[in-house]
Amino acid sequence: MAHIFDSDVVAAILRHMNGDHTDDNMLIARAFASPSDLPITDAVMTDLDGDGGIWQITRAGIPEELRVPWPGGAIDERPAVRREVVALYDAACAKLGVAPRPHA
């Protein structure tokens, strides 16, 4: 069973991802969503647990859920979330042939 983070932790992470990393959300969605002729026009991180992140993506006005497992496997500590989101971003860049920006 996946680790469930406290709701205040999840809310803080979602606020950060959806406020500061909207482009990263789109990049992750484009890299890991199922192939389609319809472009992804929106991607919002909606949840996460110890097994991965969940985004609501939109194509042609139709929302769908995208679950992406953490690259390093299951996690159970808050600091690991940042590491895994950065790893997802890097993997998305590699998959799409986009140069990643440096990480702070």
N, C-alpha and C positions, 0 to 999 in steps of 0.2 A: 504494500500500500504506500502511495506517495506521501511524503511529508507535507503537512499543511502548515503554512506559515500563519502567524497571528494576522488578523484582519488589518490592524494598523500598519504592519510591515508591508503587506500587499498593497494597501492604499497608497503608502508613501512611494513605493517602487512604481506603481502605475502612474501616479501623478508626475513623477520624474520622467518616465519614459514618454508619456503622452504630452508633456509640457516642453521637455528639452530635447527629445530624440525622435521627433515625428519622421524625419528623413530616414533614420535607422529602422524605424518600424516598417516603412515602405520597402526598404532594401531587404529586410528579413522576409517580408511577405513575398516579394517578387522572387526571391531565391528559393523559398521552401514550399510555396503553395503549389498545388497540382497544376500542371500545364493547362493552358487555355488560350484560345484566340482572343478572349476578352481581357483587356488590361485591368490591372488592379488600380483603382482610383482612390482608395483610402485604406488605411491600416491603423488600428488602435489596439494597443495591448489591453486586454480585459481581465486577465487573471494569470496566476502562476502557482505552481506547487513544486514539490521536490523533484518531479520528473521532467518539467518543462514549462514553457511559456505558452500562453493562449492569446491569439489576436483575433479580432473581428476584421475581416477584410471585405472590401466591396468591389464587385465587378458588375458593370452595367446596372448599377443601382441595387443590386441584390447582395445582401450581406451573407457571409458564410464564416464559419469558425475554422481557424487554422491553429493546430497544436503542433509545436515544434519541441522535440526533446532536447534537453541540455546536452551539448556535445561531450562533456566530461562524465556524463552519467548522473545518477540520482544525487541530490544534495539535501542537506538538512540544516544549514546555517545561513543567515542573512548575507554575510560577506561573500559567500559563494555565488549568490545571485548575480552580482556585478561581474564576477569572473566569467560566468557562463553566458551572460548577455553579450559581453565583449567577444567571447569566443564565437557566438552565433553571428555577430556582426562581421567578424573576420572571415568566417566560413561563407557568409553571404557575399562578401566582397570577392572572395576567391572564385566562387561559383559563377558570379556575374561578370567577372573580369574588371572589377572596379578597384581602383587603388584605395586602400583603407587610410583613414586619417590617423595620425599618431594618437596614442592613448595617454591620458594624464596619469 
